[in-house]
Amino acid sequence: MFGLSGGHLLILAVVVLLFGSRRLPDLGSALGKGVHAFKKGLEGKNSDDDQNKLS
């Protein structure tokens, strides 16, 4: 089923039980923003660099 093993389904069930179905979209959004910020940080792009270029 979609390449998910029993272990994956068990982990997914635990996450749903811990956080509830209402908080999962918020959790996914926060995770996505964190990954985006991490990638941006690896590239060296942050607001301090932008402000220094304008000064």
Helices and strands as residue ranges (DSSP letters): H 6-43, H 47-54
